Each structure stands twice: as C-alpha cells, then as structure tokens.
Amino acid sequence: MYNLAVAYFQGDGVQQNYQKAHAWYQKAADMGHASAKYNLGSMYFYGQGVAANQSHALALWQQAAKQGNAKAAHNIGVYYYKSNLEQNKAAAKQWFLVSCQLGLSDGCIKHDNFDKLMIN
C-alpha cells in the first residue's frame, strides 16, 4: 500500500495522481504505517490532492513522530517555529531535539543552534 502511494505521488511507473496517492497513504496510515502518516500529513499541509488543513497535518505528523519518524518531528518543530497562528519557540526547540534523538542531523543542528536560527 505504502509503495503504491509513493508511486502515485511521485509518478513513478504510473501517472502522477495525488488523489490515488492520498487514498493509498490513508489505507497504510490506518494500518499504522508511520511514513504514510508523515507523507499524508505533508499532503494536508501543502494541499496536494486534498484541501489544505494544517491542524490535520500537525496531528498526523505527531502520530508519525510518536512512532519514531524523525522527519515528522522536524516538521513539527519548523511549524511551531514559523507559525503565525501557533508560534511556540519552546515547543519548536523540543521537537528539534526529538528529531535529533531520532537520528535526523538537521534536527540536531537546529536544536544546538536554536538561538541563532533563521528559518525561512
């Protein structure tokens, strides 16, 4: 399911189709697949094949991060760092630490240099 979703999302071997990618990511996410939750969250965040919904994206990323997805934890950190609605620098720093602990070097860099950050 997950690999089929990725294929539809990227147009790898099939015609790119965000709606089909969404459907397959959703099925994989419903079965507990952390990377599917991460990618589904990104689709909601950017409105790719679905109506943009940042709160739903954040919830999916949180689920993925709790399952060990470092990129999801990093995205949550960026969200809290940059958000006009829910800016929370302390939460951002904590999520960068989580992404670092999960093995994402970019999370380590952002956490360790947090006071100097300039994220666009």
C-alpha positions in Angstrom: 0.0 0.0 0.0 2.7 2.5 1.0 4.9 1.8 -2.0 1.9 2.2 -4.3 1.0 5.5 -2.6 4.6 6.7 -3.2 4.5 5.7 -6.8 1.3 7.6 -7.4 2.6 10.6 -5.5 5.8 10.7 -7.5 4.5 9.5 -10.8 7.0 6.6 -10.7 5.9 3.9 -13.1 2.3 5.3 -13.1 0.8 8.6 -14.0 1.1 11.0 -11.0 -2.2 11.2 -9.2 -2.4 12.9 -5.8 -5.9 11.6 -5.2 -4.9 8.0 -5.6 -1.7 8.7 -3.6 -3.9 10.1 -0.8 -6.2 7.1 -0.8 -3.3 4.6 -0.6 -1.4 6.7 2.1 -4.6 6.8 4.1 -5.0 3.0 3.9 -1.4 2.5 5.0 -1.7 5.1 7.8 -4.9 3.4 9.0 -2.8 0.2 9.4 -0.2 2.2 11.5 2.4 2.9 8.9 4.5 5.9 10.3 5.9 7.1 7.0 2.4 7.0 5.4 1.2 9.3 8.3 4.2 11.6 7.7 3.5 11.8 3.9 -0.2 12.1 4.4 0.4 15.0 6.8 2.6 16.7 4.2 -0.2 16.3 1.6 -2.6 18.0 4.0 -0.1 20.7 5.0 0.6 21.7 1.3 -2.9 20.9 -0.1 -1.6 18.3 -2.5 -4.7 16.4 -3.8 -6.7 17.4 -0.7 -7.8 20.7 0.8 -5.0 22.2 2.9 -5.5 21.6 6.6 -2.6 22.4 8.8 -4.2 21.2 12.0 -4.8 17.8 10.5 -1.3 17.8 9.1 0.1 18.5 12.5 -1.9 15.7 14.1 -0.7 13.2 11.5 2.9 14.4 12.0 2.6 14.0 15.7 1.3 10.4 15.3 4.2 9.6 13.0 6.8 11.3 15.3 5.5 9.2 18.2 6.2 6.1 16.1 9.8 7.3 15.5 9.6 9.3 12.3 12.3 11.9 12.6 11.2 14.0 9.6 7.7 14.3 11.2 9.2 15.6 14.4 11.4 18.0 12.5 8.4 19.4 10.5 6.5 19.9 13.8 9.5 21.9 15.0 9.5 24.1 11.9 5.8 24.5 12.2 6.0 25.8 15.8 9.0 28.0 14.9 7.4 29.7 11.9 3.6 29.5 12.5 1.7 32.8 12.7 -1.1 31.0 14.5 0.6 28.7 16.9 4.2 30.0 17.2 5.8 28.4 20.2 9.6 28.6 20.3 9.9 26.3 23.3 7.9 23.6 21.6 9.9 24.1 18.4 13.2 23.5 20.2 11.8 20.4 21.9 10.6 18.9 18.6 14.0 19.6 17.0 15.5 17.7 19.9 13.2 14.8 19.3 14.1 14.7 15.6 17.8 14.8 16.6 17.3 11.9 19.1 15.6 10.0 16.3 18.7 10.5 14.1 18.0 13.5 11.9 21.1 15.6 11.8 19.2 18.7 10.6 17.2 18.4 13.9 20.5 18.3 15.9 21.8 21.4 14.1 18.6 23.3 14.6 18.4 22.3 18.3 22.0 23.0 19.1 22.0 26.4 17.3 18.4 27.3 18.2 19.1 30.9 19.4 20.8 31.7 16.1 18.1 30.1 13.8 16.7 32.0 10.9 14.3 29.6 9.2 12.6 30.9 6.1 
